[in-house]
Amino acid sequence: MSTFNVPTREQVSPKNQAIFDNLQKALGFVPNLYATYANSDTALENYLNFANAKTSLSAKEKEVVNLAVSQVNECIYCLSAHTAIGKMNGFTDEQILELRAGRASFDNKLDALAKFARNVTENRGRTDAAVLENLLEVGYTKGSVIDIISLVGDKTISNYIHSTTQIPVDFPVAQPLELETV
C-alpha cells in the first residue's frame, strides 16, 4: 500500500488550487499524477511550465519520446497517459506498441527518434555514437538533441514520481508490451 494518496483540491496550497481549477477547465479533470506533483507547493507549476515550454519537437515527436522513455522506465501511469495522447496525435495502437519498443518501422525519422530516446534512457545519457549519428543523419539538429534529452529528463521525473508514489492510474491502462511480437 502506498504512503501517498492523491491530494484533493482542498488539500493543496492556494496556488496549486488555482492550477487544479485551470486543469479542470482545460482537461475536464486533474490527472492523478499532476495532483501528486501538488504535494509540493512548487513542483506542479514547475512541471507544467517545463512540459509546456517551447521546443523544436512537434507534439507527435514528443509522444515518441514519452512512450519510449516510459517503457524503459516501466511506468504504467505514463504509458497509459501517453498511449491515450499518442492516439490523439494520430498514432495507431500498433504504432504505439512499436514506439514503446523503441522503433518506428512506419517512419524513418521517428524510428531514429525512438531509438535515440530509448538509448539515452537505457544508458543514462551515455548515448551510443551510432544512434546519435543516425538521429542527425535523418534531419535532427544538435539543438533537437538537446530538446530530446530535456524531454527524456522531464518524462523520467514523472516516471520516478509514479514509481515511488504508486498513485492510481486514471487513464485506460496500457496493454503490456510483448517485445517479441512488435
ZAPA-722047 format. One record per atom (N, C-alpha, C, O): residue in three letters; y, x, z. Coordinates in steps of 0.2 Angstrom, whole numbers, padded with zeros to 4 digits, always signed. Layout:
ALAYXZ/...
***
This chain:
MET-0006+0004+0000/MET+0000+0000+0000/MET+0006+0004+0000/MET+0007+0009+0004/SER+0011+0003-0004/SER+0017+0006-0005/SER+0022+0005+0001/SER+0022+0000+0004/THR+0025+0011+0003/THR+0030+0010+0008/THR+0037+0008+0005/THR+0042+0007+0009/PHE+0037+0007-0001/PHE+0043+0004-0005/PHE+0042-0003-0007/PHE+0037-0005-0010/ASN+0047-0007-0005/ASN+0047-0014-0008/ASN+0053-0014-0013/ASN+0058-0010-0012/VAL+0053-0018-0018/VAL+0058-0019-0022/VAL+0064-0023-0019/VAL+0063-0028-0016/PRO+0070-0019-0018/PRO+0075-0022-0014/PRO+0078-0028-0018/PRO+0079-0028-0024/THR+0080-0033-0014/THR+0084-0039-0017/THR+0091-0037-0017/THR+0093-0032-0015/ARG+0095-0041-0021/ARG+0102-0040-0021/ARG+0105-0040-0015/ARG+0110-0036-0014/GLU+0103-0044-0010/GLU+0106-0044-0003/GLU+0105-0037+0001/GLU+0108-0036+0005/GLN+0100-0034-0001/GLN+0098-0028+0002/GLN+0101-0021+0000/GLN+0100-0016+0002/VAL+0105-0022-0006/VAL+0108-0016-0009/VAL+0115-0016-0007/VAL+0118-0021-0005/SER+0119-0010-0009/SER+0126-0009-0007/SER+0130-0014-0012/SER+0127-0016-0017/PRO+0136-0015-0010/PRO+0140-0020-0014/PRO+0141-0017-0021/PRO+0141-0021-0026/LYS+0141-0011-0022/LYS+0142-0008-0029/LYS+0136-0009-0033/LYS+0136-0011-0039/ASN+0130-0008-0030/ASN+0124-0010-0033/ASN+0123-0017-0034/ASN+0120-0020-0039/GLN+0125-0022-0030/GLN+0125-0029-0031/GLN+0129-0031-0037/GLN+0127-0035-0041/ALA+0135-0027-0039/ALA+0138-0029-0045/ALA+0134-0026-0051/ALA+0134-0030-0056/ILE+0131-0021-0050/ILE+0126-0019-0056/ILE+0121-0024-0057/ILE+0119-0025-0063/PHE+0118-0026-0051/PHE+0112-0031-0052/PHE+0115-0037-0056/PHE+0112-0040-0060/ASP+0121-0039-0054/ASP+0124-0045-0057/ASP+0125-0044-0065/ASP+0123-0048-0069/ASN+0127-0038-0067/ASN+0128-0036-0074/ASN+0121-0036-0077/ASN+0120-0038-0083/LEU+0116-0033-0074/LEU+0109-0033-0077/LEU+0107-0040-0078/LEU+0104-0041-0083/GLN+0108-0044-0073/GLN+0105-0051-0073/GLN+0108-0054-0079/GLN+0105-0058-0083/LYS+0115-0053-0080/LYS+0118-0057-0086/LYS+0116-0054-0093/LYS+0115-0057-0098/ALA+0115-0047-0093/ALA+0113-0044-0099/ALA+0105-0045-0101/ALA+0104-0046-0107/LEU+0101-0044-0096/LEU+0094-0044-0097/LEU+0090-0051-0095/LEU+0085-0052-0097/GLY+0094-0055-0091/GLY+0091-0061-0088/GLY+0087-0059-0082/GLY+0084-0064-0079/PHE+0086-0053-0080/PHE+0083-0051-0074/PHE+0085-0044-0072/PHE+0087-0040-0076/VAL+0083-0042-0066/VAL+0084-0035-0064/VAL+0077-0032-0064/VAL+0073-0033-0059/PRO+0075-0027-0068/PRO+0069-0024-0068/PRO+0068-0021-0061/PRO+0072-0018-0058/ASN+0061-0021-0059/ASN+0060-0019-0053/ASN+0061-0011-0052/ASN+0063-0009-0047/LEU+0060-0007-0057/LEU+0062+0000-0057/LEU+0069+0001-0056/LEU+0071+0005-0052/TYR+0074-0003-0059/TYR+0081-0002-0058/TYR+0083-0004-0051/TYR+0086-0001-0048/ALA+0079-0010-0049/ALA+0081-0012-0042/ALA+0079-0006-0037/ALA+0082-0005-0032/THR+0073-0003-0039/THR+0071+0003-0034/THR+0076+0009-0034/THR+0077+0012-0029/TYR+0079+0010-0040/TYR+0084+0015-0040/TYR+0090+0013-0035/TYR+0093+0018-0032/ALA+0091+0007-0034/ALA+0096+0004-0030/ALA+0095+0006-0022/ALA+0099+0004-0018/ASN+0089+0008-0021/ASN+0088+0011-0014/ASN+0094+0016-0012/ASN+0095+0017-0006/SER+0096+0019-0017/SER+0101+0024-0016/SER+0108+0021-0018/SER+0108+0017-0023/ASP+0113+0023-0015/ASP+0120+0020-0017/ASP+0122+0023-0023/ASP+0127+0020-0026/THR+0119+0028-0026/THR+0122+0031-0032/THR+0117+0032-0038/THR+0119+0032-0043/ALA+0111+0032-0036/ALA+0106+0033-0042/ALA+0106+0028-0047/ALA+0105+0030-0053/LEU+0106+0022-0046/LEU+0106+0017-0051/LEU+0112+0017-0056/LEU+0111+0018-0062/GLU+0118+0018-0053/GLU+0123+0019-0058/GLU+0123+0026-0062/GLU+0124+0026-0068/ASN+0121+0031-0059/ASN+0120+0037-0062/ASN+0114+0037-0068/ASN+0115+0039-0073/TYR+0109+0033-0066/TYR+0103+0032-0071/TYR+0106+0028-0077/TYR+0105+0030-0083/LEU+0109+0023-0076/LEU+0111+0019-0081/LEU+0117+0022-0085/LEU+0117+0022-0091/ASN+0121+0026-0082/ASN+0126+0030-0086/ASN+0123+0035-0091/ASN+0124+0036-0096/PHE+0118+0038-0088/PHE+0114+0043-0092/PHE+0110+0040-0097/PHE+0110+0042-0103/ALA+0106+0035-0096/ALA+0102+0031-0100/ALA+0106+0028-0106/ALA+0103+0028-0112/ASN+0112+0026-0105/ASN+0116+0023-0110/ASN+0121+0028-0113/ASN+0126+0026-0117/ALA+0121+0034-0111/ALA+0126+0039-0114/ALA+0125+0040-0122/ALA+0119+0039-0124/LYS+0130+0043-0125/LYS+0129+0044-0132/LYS+0124+0050-0133/LYS+0123+0054-0129/THR+0120+0049-0139/THR+0115+0054-0141/THR+0115+0054-0148/THR+0117+0049-0152/SER+0112+0059-0151/SER+0110+0059-0158/SER+0104+0055-0160/SER+0103+0055-0166/LEU+0101+0053-0155/LEU+0094+0049-0157/LEU+0096+0042-0158/LEU+0100+0039-0154/SER+0092+0039-0162/SER+0093+0032-0163/SER+0089+0028-0158/SER+0085+0031-0154/ALA+0089+0022-0157/ALA+0086+0018-0152/ALA+0078+0019-0154/ALA+0074+0019-0149/LYS+0076+0019-0160/LYS+0069+0019-0162/LYS+0067+0026-0159/LYS+0061+0027-0157/GLU+0070+0031-0161/GLU+0068+0038-0159/GLU+0068+0039-0151/GLU+0064+0042-0149/LYS+0073+0036-0148/LYS+0072+0036-0140/LYS+0066+0033-0138/LYS+0063+0035-0133/GLU+0063+0028-0141/GLU+0057+0024-0139/GLU+0051+0029-0140/GLU+0046+0029-0137/VAL+0051+0033-0146/VAL+0046+0038-0147/VAL+0045+0042-0141/VAL+0040+0044-0139/VAL+0051+0045-0139/VAL+0051+0050-0134/VAL+0049+0046-0127/VAL+0045+0049-0124/ASN+0052+0041-0126/ASN+0050+0037-0120/ASN+0042+0036-0119/ASN+0039+0036-0114/LEU+0039+0034-0125/LEU+0032+0032-0125/LEU+0028+0038-0124/LEU+0023+0038-0120/ALA+0030+0044-0128/ALA+0026+0050-0127/ALA+0026+0053-0120/ALA+0021+0055-0117/VAL+0032+0053-0117/VAL+0033+0056-0111/VAL+0030+0052-0105/VAL+0026+0054-0101/SER+0030+0045-0106/SER+0027+0041-0101/SER+0020+0041-0101/SER+0017+0040-0096/GLN+0017+0042-0107/GLN+0010+0043-0107/GLN+0007+0049-0104/GLN+0003+0049-0100/VAL+0011+0055-0106/VAL+0009+0061-0102/VAL+0009+0061-0095/VAL+0005+0063-0091/ASN+0015+0057-0092/ASN+0016+0057-0085/ASN+0012+0051-0082/ASN+0012+0050-0076/GLU+0008+0047-0086/GLU+0004+0042-0084/GLU+0007+0037-0080/GLU+0005+0035-0075/CYS+0013+0035-0082/CYS+0017+0030-0079/CYS+0016+0023-0082/CYS+0019+0021-0087/ILE+0012+0019-0079/ILE+0011+0012-0081/ILE+0017+0008-0082/ILE+0018+0004-0086/TYR+0022+0008-0077/TYR+0028+0004-0077/TYR+0032+0006-0084/TYR+0033+0001-0087/CYS+0033+0012-0085/CYS+0037+0014-0090/CYS+0033+0013-0097/CYS+0036+0011-0102/LEU+0027+0014-0097/LEU+0023+0012-0103/LEU+0023+0005-0105/LEU+0024+0003-0111/SER+0023+0001-0100/SER+0024-0006-0101/SER+0030-0008-0103/SER+0031-0012-0108/ALA+0036-0006-0100/ALA+0043-0007-0102/ALA+0044-0005-0109/ALA+0047-0009-0113/HIS+0042+0001-0110/HIS+0044+0004-0117/HIS+0039+0002-0122/HIS+0041+0002-0128/THR+0033-0001-0121/THR+0029-0005-0126/THR+0033-0011-0128/THR+0034-0012-0134/ALA+0036-0015-0123/ALA+0040-0021-0125/ALA+0046-0019-0129/ALA+0048-0022-0134/ILE+0050-0013-0127/ILE+0056-0011-0130/ILE+0054-0008-0137/ILE+0058-0009-0142/GLY+0049-0005-0137/GLY+0046-0002-0144/GLY+0045-0008-0149/GLY+0047-0007-0155/LYS+0042-0013-0147/LYS+0041-0019-0151/LYS+0048-0022-0153/LYS+0049-0024-0159/MET+0053-0022-0149/MET+0059-0025-0150/MET+0063-0020-0155/MET+0067-0023-0159/ASN+0061-0014-0156/ASN+0064-0009-0160/ASN+0059-0009-0167/ASN+0060-0004-0171/GLY+0055-0013-0168/GLY+0051-0014-0174/GLY+0044-0010-0175/GLY+0041-0010-0180/PHE+0042-0007-0169/PHE+0035-0004-0169/PHE+0030-0009-0168/PHE+0031-0014-0165/THR+0024-0008-0172/THR+0018-0012-0171/THR+0014-0010-0165/THR+0016-0005-0162/ASP+0010-0014-0163/ASP+0005-0012-0157/ASP+0002-0006-0159/ASP+0001-0001-0154/GLU-0001-0005-0165/GLU-0005+0001-0167/GLU+0000+0007-0167/GLU-0002+0012-0165/GLN+0006+0006-0169/GLN+0011+0012-0170/GLN+0013+0014-0162/GLN+0013+0020-0161/ILE+0013+0009-0158/ILE+0015+0011-0151/ILE+0009+0015-0148/ILE+0011+0020-0144/LEU+0003+0013-0149/LEU-0003+0017-0146/LEU-0003+0024-0149/LEU-0004+0029-0146/GLU-0001+0025-0155/GLU-0001+0031-0159/GLU+0005+0035-0156/GLU+0004+0041-0154/LEU+0011+0033-0155/LEU+0016+0036-0152/LEU+0015+0038-0145/LEU+0016+0044-0143/ARG+0011+0034-0141/ARG+0009+0036-0134/ARG+0005+0042-0134/ARG+0005+0046-0130/ALA+0001+0043-0139/ALA-0004+0048-0140/ALA+0000+0055-0143/ALA-0003+0060-0143/GLY+0006+0054-0144/GLY+0010+0060-0146/GLY+0010+0061-0154/GLY+0010+0067-0156/ARG+0009+0056-0158/ARG+0009+0057-0165/ARG+0011+0050-0168/ARG+0012+0045-0165/ALA+0013+0051-0175/ALA+0015+0045-0179/ALA+0013+0046-0186/ALA+0017+0049-0190/SER+0007+0045-0188/SER+0005+0046-0195/SER+0009+0042-0200/SER+0008+0043-0206/PHE+0012+0037-0197/PHE+0016+0032-0202/PHE+0023+0035-0204/PHE+0026+0032-0208/ASP+0025+0040-0201/ASP+0032+0043-0202/ASP+0032+0050-0200/ASP+0031+0052-0194/ASN+0033+0054-0205/ASN+0033+0062-0204/ASN+0038+0064-0199/ASN+0036+0068-0195/LYS+0044+0061-0199/LYS+0049+0064-0194/LYS+0048+0061-0187/LYS+0049+0065-0183/LEU+0046+0055-0187/LEU+0044+0053-0180/LEU+0038+0056-0177/LEU+0037+0057-0171/ASP+0033+0058-0182/ASP+0027+0062-0180/ASP+0029+0069-0176/ASP+0027+0070-0171/ALA+0034+0072-0180/ALA+0037+0078-0177/ALA+0040+0077-0170/ALA+0039+0081-0165/LEU+0044+0072-0170/LEU+0047+0070-0163/LEU+0042+0068-0158/LEU+0043+0071-0152/ALA+0037+0064-0159/ALA+0032+0063-0154/ALA+0028+0069-0152/ALA+0027+0070-0146/LYS+0026+0073-0157/LYS+0023+0079-0155/LYS+0027+0084-0150/LYS+0025+0087-0146/PHE+0034+0084-0152/PHE+0038+0088-0148/PHE+0039+0085-0141/PHE+0038+0089-0136/ALA+0040+0079-0141/ALA+0041+0076-0134/ALA+0035+0077-0130/ALA+0035+0078-0124/ARG+0029+0076-0133/ARG+0023+0077-0129/ARG+0022+0084-0127/ARG+0020+0085-0121/ASN+0023+0089-0131/ASN+0023+0096-0130/ASN+0027+0098-0124/ASN+0025+0102-0120/VAL+0034+0096-0125/VAL+0039+0098-0120/VAL+0036+0096-0113/VAL+0037+0099-0108/THR+0034+0089-0113/THR+0032+0086-0106/THR+0026+0090-0103/THR+0026+0092-0098/GLU+0021+0090-0108/GLU+0015+0094-0105/GLU+0016+0101-0103/GLU+0013+0103-0098/ASN+0020+0104-0106/ASN+0021+0111-0105/ASN+0027+0113-0100/ASN+0029+0118-0100/ARG+0030+0107-0098/ARG+0036+0108-0093/ARG+0041+0112-0096/ARG+0044+0116-0093/GLY+0043+0111-0102/GLY+0048+0114-0106/GLY+0047+0120-0109/GLY+0051+0123-0113/ARG+0041+0123-0108/ARG+0039+0129-0112/ARG+0036+0127-0119/ARG+0030+0127-0120/THR+0040+0125-0123/THR+0038+0122-0129/THR+0035+0127-0134/THR+0037+0133-0134/ASP+0029+0124-0137/ASP+0026+0128-0142/ASP+0031+0130-0148/ASP+0034+0125-0151/ALA+0031+0136-0150/ALA+0036+0138-0156/ALA+0034+0134-0162/ALA+0039+0132-0166/ALA+0028+0133-0164/ALA+0026+0130-0170/ALA+0029+0122-0170/ALA+0031+0119-0175/VAL+0028+0119-0164/VAL+0030+0112-0163/VAL+0038+0112-0164/VAL+0040+0107-0167/LEU+0041+0116-0161/LEU+0049+0116-0161/LEU+0051+0118-0169/LEU+0055+0114-0171/GLU+0047+0122-0172/GLU+0049+0124-0179/GLU+0048+0118-0183/GLU+0052+0116-0188/ASN+0042+0114-0182/ASN+0041+0108-0186/ASN+0046+0103-0185/ASN+0048+0100-0190/LEU+0049+0102-0179/LEU+0054+0097-0177/LEU+0060+0099-0181/LEU+0063+0095-0184/LEU+0062+0105-0181/LEU+0068+0107-0185/LEU+0067+0107-0193/LEU+0072+0105-0196/GLU+0061+0108-0195/GLU+0060+0108-0202/GLU+0060+0101-0205/GLU+0062+0100-0211/VAL+0059+0096-0201/VAL+0059+0089-0203/VAL+0066+0086-0203/VAL+0067+0080-0204/GLY+0071+0090-0200/GLY+0078+0087-0201/GLY+0081+0087-0194/GLY+0087+0085-0194/TYR+0078+0088-0188/TYR+0081+0088-0182/TYR+0085+0094-0181/TYR+0084+0099-0184/THR+0091+0094-0178/THR+0095+0100-0177/THR+0094+0102-0170/THR+0091+0100-0166/LYS+0097+0108-0169/LYS+0097+0111-0162/LYS+0100+0106-0157/LYS+0098+0106-0151/GLY+0106+0103-0159/GLY+0109+0098-0155/GLY+0104+0092-0153/GLY+0103+0090-0147/SER+0100+0090-0158/SER+0095+0085-0157/SER+0090+0087-0152/SER+0087+0084-0147/VAL+0088+0094-0152/VAL+0083+0097-0147/VAL+0085+0096-0140/VAL+0082+0094-0136/ILE+0092+0097-0139/ILE+0095+0096-0133/ILE+0095+0089-0130/ILE+0093+0088-0125/ASP+0096+0085-0135/ASP+0096+0077-0133/ASP+0089+0075-0132/ASP+0088+0071-0127/ILE+0084+0077-0135/ILE+0077+0075-0134/ILE+0075+0078-0127/ILE+0072+0074-0123/ILE+0077+0084-0126/ILE+0075+0087-0119/ILE+0078+0083-0114/ILE+0075+0082-0108/SER+0084+0081-0115/SER+0088+0077-0110/SER+0085+0071-0108/SER+0084+0069-0103/LEU+0082+0068-0114/LEU+0079+0061-0113/LEU+0072+0062-0110/LEU+0070+0058-0106/VAL+0069+0068-0111/VAL+0062+0069-0108/VAL+0064+0069-0100/VAL+0060+0067-0096/GLY+0069+0073-0098/GLY+0071+0073-0091/GLY+0072+0066-0088/GLY+0070+0065-0083/ASP+0076+0063-0092/ASP+0078+0056-0090/ASP+0072+0052-0088/ASP+0071+0048-0083/LYS+0067+0052-0093/LYS+0061+0047-0093/LYS+0057+0050-0087/LYS+0053+0046-0084/THR+0056+0057-0087/THR+0052+0060-0081/THR+0054+0057-0075/THR+0050+0056-0070/ILE+0061+0057-0073/ILE+0063+0055-0067/ILE+0061+0048-0066/ILE+0058+0046-0060/SER+0061+0043-0070/SER+0059+0036-0069/SER+0051+0036-0068/SER+0049+0032-0064/ASN+0048+0040-0072/ASN+0041+0041-0071/ASN+0039+0043-0064/ASN+0034+0040-0061/TYR+0042+0048-0062/TYR+0041+0050-0055/TYR+0043+0045-0050/TYR+0039+0044-0044/ILE+0048+0041-0051/ILE+0050+0036-0046/ILE+0045+0031-0045/ILE+0043+0029-0040/HIS+0042+0029-0051/HIS+0037+0024-0051/HIS+0031+0027-0048/HIS+0028+0023-0044/SER+0029+0033-0050/SER+0023+0036-0047/SER+0023+0036-0039/SER+0018+0036-0036/THR+0029+0038-0037/THR+0030+0038-0029/THR+0030+0032-0026/THR+0027+0031-0021/THR+0034+0027-0029/THR+0035+0021-0025/THR+0030+0015-0027/THR+0028+0011-0023/GLN+0026+0016-0033/GLN+0021+0011-0035/GLN+0024+0004-0034/GLN+0020-0001-0032/ILE+0030+0003-0036/ILE+0033-0004-0036/ILE+0029-0008-0042/ILE+0027-0005-0046/PRO+0029-0015-0041/PRO+0025-0019-0046/PRO+0028-0018-0053/PRO+0034-0018-0054/VAL+0024-0019-0058/VAL+0026-0019-0065/VAL+0028-0026-0066/VAL+0024-0031-0065/ASP+0034-0027-0069/ASP+0037-0034-0071/ASP+0038-0034-0078/ASP+0042-0038-0080/PHE+0034-0031-0082/PHE+0033-0032-0089/PHE+0026-0033-0091/PHE+0021-0032-0087/PRO+0024-0036-0097/PRO+0017-0036-0099/PRO+0014-0029-0098/PRO+0017-0025-0101/VAL+0008-0029-0095/VAL+0006-0022-0093/VAL+0003-0019-0100/VAL-0001-0022-0103/ALA+0005-0013-0101/ALA+0002-0009-0107/ALA-0005-0008-0107/ALA-0008-0007-0101/GLN-0009-0009-0112/GLN-0016-0008-0113/GLN-0017+0000-0112/GLN-0013+0004-0114/PRO-0023+0001-0109/PRO-0025+0008-0108/PRO-0025+0012-0115/PRO-0027+0009-0120/LEU-0024+0018-0115/LEU-0024+0022-0121/LEU-0031+0025-0122/LEU-0033+0029-0117/GLU-0035+0024-0127/GLU-0041+0027-0128/GLU-0040+0032-0134/GLU-0040+0030-0140/LEU-0038+0038-0132/LEU-0036+0043-0137/LEU-0041+0044-0143/LEU-0039+0046-0148/GLU-0047+0043-0142/GLU-0052+0044-0147/GLU-0052+0039-0152/GLU-0054+0040-0158/THR-0049+0033-0151/THR-0048+0028-0156/THR-0041+0027-0159/THR-0040+0023-0164/VAL-0037+0032-0157/VAL-0030+0031-0160/VAL-0029+0036-0165/VAL-0024+0037-0168/
***
